[in-house]
Each structure stands twice: as structure tokens, then as C-alpha cells.
């Protein structure tokens, strides 16, 4: 398997099994980064989706102190890597469902921004439909990418990643043709006549 394409590129398609494997890899990276942060005295450590959107929030930088420096540096390295691999696998999984990468805006970006800034939004009835959409869309995206089968056969994003495993799409095995393997040699020819296996067969 081409790990660079699998984890870091946005083209092509992947199936559900590889999507879940990427999630396991990301979890292992997060545990590794947490161990590094704890080793440098950062205390508790976790990388979450909300860290991506905290970059856009000025209040995040006002609350930092010198004691937070190891934690900030570890997150500065871990969060972009976590985000890139997550986005690449989500996009390829959406491609497998024959959907554009723009669906990430609905499934991920809009709900994340809403969650980051919801405390500063006014209490109003027009916020309720947005809040409901920001709850339903990530759930729909999780079901779409994690549990639903991709389109059968090739689509506009590439060949079916399960095609080699799908017996309905593989041609039947070629039957042995005895006439192609055996030749009849005339009696007057050398070596003696009769049936012989062809050379190179």
C-alpha cells in the first residue's frame, strides 16, 4: 500500500476499512504526541477538532502563559498533521461515495466554527435552526463516511477500491484448453509421431 498517497493525498478513493484504519493511525499519533507533551512537563494533553478552530479565535492567544509553551508547541506540530491526514482520508472517502470535497464545509467546517463561537452569538430564535443543522450535519457526515458503501464500479474520482475483491466484477477464470497445449506430430516427423506437449506451453 502507498502510505503517502493513503494518508496525505486528496485524490482517489478509499473504502470503509481504510477510513477506519486511518482513524486508528490518527489516534496512535495523538497518544504519541501526548506522551511527548507529558515528557516535557505539559501536564494533560489532547488534540481535538476544536483545536483547529481555536486558531481563528483571538481569545485563545490572550490566555497563554510561559507554562503553556510546551503544550502550545506540541499542538502546533500535532494539530496541522492531524488535520491534514483527517481531511485527506475524509475527502477520499467522500470521493468513494461520489461526492465532492466541498461537502467537508457542511459536515465539518460550519459545525466547528459554530461550536467555537456559539457562546458569543446572541440568544435568538434564528440561531436555533443553525444549531440544529450543526448538530445533524456532523452526524450525517459520520454515517456517510464511516458506514455507507461507496459507489460500485468506477466513478468520476477513480476506480472502485473494492473492485478486486468483488466477485461480481471479476471475470471468470479461463478454462484449460487441451487443444492449445497438445499438438499431434505426423508419423514421419522426428521425434517419433504421436501426441506431445508443445514447447513453451
VMD Tcl script that draws the C-alpha trace (Angstrom):
set ca {
  {0.00 0.00 0.00}
  {1.23 3.51 -0.85}
  {1.14 5.14 2.61}
  {1.99 8.64 1.33}
  {-0.98 8.63 -1.04}
  {-3.21 6.94 1.52}
  {-2.59 9.39 4.37}
  {-1.54 12.66 2.72}
  {-3.04 12.97 -0.78}
  {-6.56 14.07 -1.64}
  {-7.08 12.26 -4.96}
  {-8.68 8.88 -5.49}
  {-10.96 6.77 -3.31}
  {-10.72 4.61 -0.19}
  {-13.19 2.16 1.31}
  {-14.61 1.99 4.82}
  {-11.88 -0.31 6.18}
  {-9.09 2.08 5.18}
  {-11.08 5.01 6.55}
  {-11.29 3.33 9.98}
  {-7.61 2.33 9.78}
  {-6.69 5.99 9.22}
  {-8.72 6.87 12.34}
  {-6.73 4.30 14.32}
  {-3.45 5.72 12.99}
  {-4.52 9.25 13.99}
  {-5.43 8.00 17.48}
  {-1.98 6.40 17.85}
  {-0.32 9.66 16.73}
  {-2.35 11.57 19.31}
  {-1.23 9.17 22.07}
  {2.40 9.55 20.92}
  {2.14 13.36 20.90}
  {0.52 13.27 24.36}
  {3.45 11.19 25.66}
  {5.91 13.75 24.27}
  {3.97 16.64 25.80}
  {3.83 14.95 29.21}
  {7.57 14.16 28.99}
  {8.29 17.89 28.56}
  {6.07 18.83 31.50}
  {2.98 19.98 29.62}
  {0.61 18.20 32.00}
  {-2.57 16.93 30.39}
  {-2.67 16.89 26.60}
  {-5.32 16.26 23.99}
  {-5.77 17.21 20.34}
  {-9.37 17.67 19.31}
  {-11.28 19.08 16.38}
  {-11.93 22.25 18.39}
  {-8.15 22.97 18.38}
  {-8.36 23.58 14.64}
  {-10.89 26.35 15.12}
  {-9.18 27.84 18.18}
  {-6.51 29.10 15.77}
  {-9.10 31.54 14.41}
  {-10.16 32.73 17.86}
  {-8.14 35.69 19.30}
  {-9.15 34.76 22.87}
  {-7.00 31.63 22.57}
  {-3.80 33.67 22.39}
  {-4.70 36.04 25.23}
  {-4.96 33.21 27.75}
  {-1.48 31.76 27.08}
  {1.37 31.86 29.61}
  {5.01 30.64 29.62}
  {3.99 27.44 31.37}
  {1.78 26.62 28.37}
  {4.69 26.80 25.90}
  {5.45 23.02 25.67}
  {1.76 22.31 25.21}
  {1.41 25.02 22.55}
  {4.49 23.82 20.63}
  {3.30 20.20 20.68}
  {-0.14 21.24 19.46}
  {1.47 23.47 16.84}
  {3.12 20.37 15.37}
  {0.35 17.83 16.04}
  {-2.75 19.76 15.02}
  {-1.77 20.52 11.38}
  {-0.67 16.89 10.89}
  {-3.87 15.58 12.47}
  {-5.96 17.99 10.37}
  {-4.22 17.16 7.08}
  {-4.49 13.38 7.47}
  {-8.10 13.62 8.65}
  {-9.07 15.87 5.74}
  {-7.26 13.66 3.19}
  {-9.00 10.50 4.39}
  {-12.41 12.19 4.65}
  {-12.07 13.59 1.12}
  {-11.09 10.24 -0.38}
  {-13.99 8.60 1.46}
  {-16.40 11.25 0.10}
  {-14.97 10.55 -3.36}
  {-15.79 6.87 -2.83}
  {-19.39 7.96 -2.18}
  {-19.21 10.04 -5.44}
  {-19.38 13.32 -3.51}
  {-17.21 16.39 -3.87}
  {-14.75 17.51 -1.18}
  {-16.91 20.64 -0.75}
  {-19.15 18.52 1.49}
  {-16.47 18.94 4.18}
  {-17.69 22.52 4.59}
  {-21.14 21.28 5.61}
  {-20.04 18.21 7.58}
  {-17.06 19.72 9.38}
  {-16.19 23.41 8.90}
  {-19.57 25.04 9.55}
  {-20.34 22.99 12.70}
  {-16.80 23.53 14.03}
  {-16.94 27.30 13.60}
  {-20.39 27.42 15.17}
  {-19.23 25.45 18.22}
  {-16.18 27.69 18.67}
  {-18.16 30.94 18.59}
  {-21.62 29.88 19.86}
  {-21.14 31.46 23.31}
  {-20.61 34.84 21.67}
  {-23.64 34.60 19.38}
  {-26.81 36.39 20.52}
  {-29.68 34.43 22.06}
  {-32.20 34.47 19.26}
  {-34.69 32.19 17.55}
  {-32.88 32.42 14.24}
  {-29.83 30.71 15.83}
  {-31.87 27.56 16.65}
  {-32.06 26.22 13.06}
  {-28.32 26.82 12.62}
  {-27.61 24.99 15.91}
  {-29.81 22.08 14.82}
  {-28.06 21.90 11.43}
  {-24.67 21.99 13.15}
  {-25.74 19.00 15.26}
  {-27.27 16.95 12.42}
  {-24.64 17.58 9.71}
  {-21.61 16.08 11.53}
  {-23.73 13.05 12.44}
  {-24.79 12.65 8.79}
  {-21.16 13.03 7.67}
  {-20.02 10.40 10.17}
  {-22.63 7.90 8.93}
  {-21.87 8.74 5.28}
  {-18.12 8.28 5.52}
  {-17.91 5.61 8.19}
  {-20.70 3.19 7.39}
  {-22.10 3.53 3.85}
  {-20.61 1.60 0.93}
  {-19.04 3.56 -1.90}
  {-20.41 3.58 -5.43}
  {-19.98 0.27 -7.24}
  {-17.56 0.39 -10.13}
  {-15.59 3.44 -11.26}
  {-16.93 6.95 -10.70}
  {-15.61 10.43 -11.58}
  {-12.96 10.19 -8.84}
  {-11.42 6.86 -9.83}
  {-11.86 3.09 -9.83}
  {-13.73 1.20 -7.14}
  {-11.25 0.34 -4.35}
  {-13.22 -2.86 -3.66}
  {-13.35 -3.98 -7.31}
  {-10.57 -6.54 -6.97}
  {-12.38 -8.11 -4.01}
  {-15.85 -8.03 -5.57}
  {-16.50 -11.41 -7.23}
  {-19.35 -9.98 -9.31}
  {-16.92 -7.63 -11.07}
  {-14.04 -10.08 -11.68}
  {-14.05 -12.13 -14.90}
  {-14.38 -15.91 -14.54}
  {-11.17 -17.94 -14.57}
  {-10.05 -19.17 -18.03}
  {-10.68 -22.88 -18.57}
  {-7.83 -25.13 -19.63}
  {-7.90 -25.71 -23.38}
  {-6.24 -29.05 -24.20}
  {-6.04 -28.17 -27.89}
  {-3.69 -25.28 -27.16}
  {-1.32 -27.38 -25.05}
  {-1.07 -30.59 -27.16}
  {-0.01 -30.97 -30.78}
  {-0.15 -34.07 -32.96}
  {3.12 -34.81 -34.74}
  {2.95 -36.76 -38.04}
  {4.45 -40.28 -38.01}
  {7.26 -39.44 -40.47}
  {8.49 -36.48 -38.41}
  {11.29 -36.65 -35.89}
  {10.83 -37.14 -32.88}
  {8.56 -40.15 -33.21}
  {4.92 -39.42 -34.02}
  {2.11 -39.27 -31.53}
  {0.93 -36.69 -29.08}
  {3.43 -34.32 -27.48}
  {3.20 -31.28 -25.27}
  {4.07 -28.10 -27.19}
  {7.37 -26.50 -26.36}
  {6.95 -23.42 -24.20}
  {3.43 -24.46 -23.08}
}
mol new
graphics top color blue
foreach p $ca { graphics top sphere $p radius 0.5 }
foreach p [lrange $ca 0 end-1] q [lrange $ca 1 end] { graphics top cylinder $p $q radius 0.2 }
display resetview
